[in-house]
Amino acid sequence: MSEINEINKLAPYEIDIPQDVLDDLKDRLRKTRYFGDLDNEEEYYGISTAYLKPLVEYWADGFDWRAQEKRLNSFNQHKVEIDGTPVHFVYERGKGPNPIPLIVNPGWPWPGEFSYGLIGPLTDPAAHGGDPSLSFDVIIPDLPGFAFSTPATRGDLNYWKIADILHKLMTEELGYEKYGVAGSDYGALVASQLGHKYADSIIGLHYGHDMPPGQFANERFWDLTDGVKIPEDASPELRAGLENLVDTYVSHVAVHMLDGSTLTHGLNDSPIGMLAWLLRRWKKWSDKRGDFETAFPRDFILTQATIFWATQSIGTSIRMYRNAVRHPWVPSHDRQPVVEPPAGFTFLLGDAYPPAINTVEDRIAAFENGPTRSSFNVVNINAHMKGGHFVHYENPEAFVSDLRETFRRITL
């Protein structure tokens, strides 16, 4: 399934954040001027000072970045330049007779580590209770402009331009003639563009979110509701679900779309400001039926925040939103479905979207009867109770199992 690539010609890459950057970070954290934040104990207004302050104090005087750096460097990493754009990626080879090359695209704000839990089961299925005949060469990039795929050398990056870069990574840098794609959130948009433009090179796709190319093409591009109000006759359950959807996802899209650089000036200069913005997404988007602190330990949170801070990638990652509008997607062909390769889906019911969904059967039906279904060549759909928006991280077992089944159906 995979071609012989030139892995031996790829120089290894190790993360090594300069000590002066870490020292400056700690100094800034220790000088934080905290907001009084009256009447926000329940975080009605957003992340509270009471929640944030202990985390910031630990970041300044307890968190061991070098230990996390050593852990991250245990993965096989590389960094290349494609059309002038740096691309950092983890590359782990599969164990088995004929591994399928698979690029796994994370979303926002998901540095690559959100997907690292997929690596072991996909590369070495025999050691994780899987079929040893179905293994994968796993490539997990930081999307260009995110994390260590920096510094960005161009200001126009968006999902469909990133797809061009990652296709070259897979075919030219790594030498694969055909490959599989997985992706969620913004990475799902990248996956869909790969499946649209480069269908002849794609073995199959597996998604954590059903996002066809052309997202944000509506007139009210900053508004996830597109101006639609809650129906007056909505049931209490549906009303609560729609209100929760708005409360969960609308704010960051509106600000990223309309005032991305204005926001970035603050986040790029203030580590507590950047942490608060990121932490709000991680807390609000994750599975509310679970315990956030258990699922997202503080060392994990601060590792991701340190990566955003040290690489100064918060602004370039945010810009991807508006660039989807400034540089709109143009179809490469008019064939249907718009994403032609066979595709599978893993949906987690702890996500706020779609609203008022309580059973696996209802989640599958919502997709089957929804507006995106016709965009894909669907071969496998599954839904699971555990997990929220961060599919690869919150329920890697489900994602791996479903992805295996998708590619089993494709390759048999």
C-alpha positions, 0 to 999 in steps of 0.5 A: 500500500505504501511506496518506499520513501526517503525517510533516511534523507529526512533530518531528525528534529528535536524540540529545544526551546531557548532558555531565555524564552522560558525565563522571559515567560516565567518573568511575565507570569510572575508579574501578572496583574490579575483581574478582580473578576467580581461575581464570576465564581461559576464562570458565567462571564468566561474563565475566572481569575479564581480558576486561572490564578493557581494555574498561572502560579504553577506555570511560573514556579512548578511546571517543568517544560524540559521534562515535557520537552524530553517526552515530546522528543521521544517521538520521531520528528522532522521539519521540512520546508515546502514552498517556503513554508516550514512543516513540522511532523511526527512520523512513526512507521507501522509494524505489519506486512503492508502499512497504509500511510496515514496523515492525521490533521489536528484542529484549532487549538490542537497542537499535534500532541492531541493526536499522539494517542492514536500513534501506538494503536495505529502503528502497532495494532498487534500490541493494542488488540488490533488486527496485525495485518492492518497497520499504518505509517502515521504522520501527524503534522502541526498544520502550517502556521501552528506550533512548530510549523513556524515561523509562518512565511506567508500571511494567506494560509488557510485550509485549502492552501494547507492541503496543497502543502500537505499533499506535497509532504506526503507525495514529494517529501515522503514519497507515497503515491497514495495515502489515507487522511484523518482529520477533525475540526480545522483538520477536517477541512484540510482533509476534505480539500485533500479528498476533493482536489487530490482524490486520485491520491487518497485511499480513504478518509476518516473524520471526527467532524463532518466539514466539507470544503466551502465552510464559512462561505455564507454571507454572515461568515462570522456567525455560526448560526447564520442569523437563525433564531431559536424557533419560538416553539422549540422544546425546552431541551432543544432550546437549551441545546441551541443556547449551549451551542451558541455559548460554546462556539460562537465567540471565538469564530466571531472574534477570529473572523472580525478582529483576529490581529487585534486580539493577537496583539494581546495574546502574543504579549501576555501569557495569561491572556493567551492561556485564558483564551485557549483554556476557555476552548479546552474547557468549554468544548470538552465533554461536560459529563466528564471531569475536565481536570482529570481528562486535561491534566495541568501539565498537558494544558501548560505543555500546549500553552507553552508551545503556542507561546514559544512558537508565537503561533497563536496569531498565525493559527487564528488567522486561518479563520478569516483567510478562509473568507479572504481567499475563498475556496474554489472547487477543482471540479464539479463531480459529486460528491464533492469529496469523492474518496470513501469516508468514515466518521466518528462522532462523540456525543459530549460535543455541543454540536448537534444540539439536543442529541442524547443517543448514538442512534440520534447522532447518526441519524442527525448526520444521515439526514443533515446538510453535509451528508451528500458531500461525502462518499460514506462507508462507515459511521459510528457514534460514542457517548464518551468525549467532546469536541477533541475527538483524537484526544478525548476518545482515541480508542473509539477513533482508532477502532472506527478508523480501522473499520473504515480502512478495512472496508475500503481495502478488503 
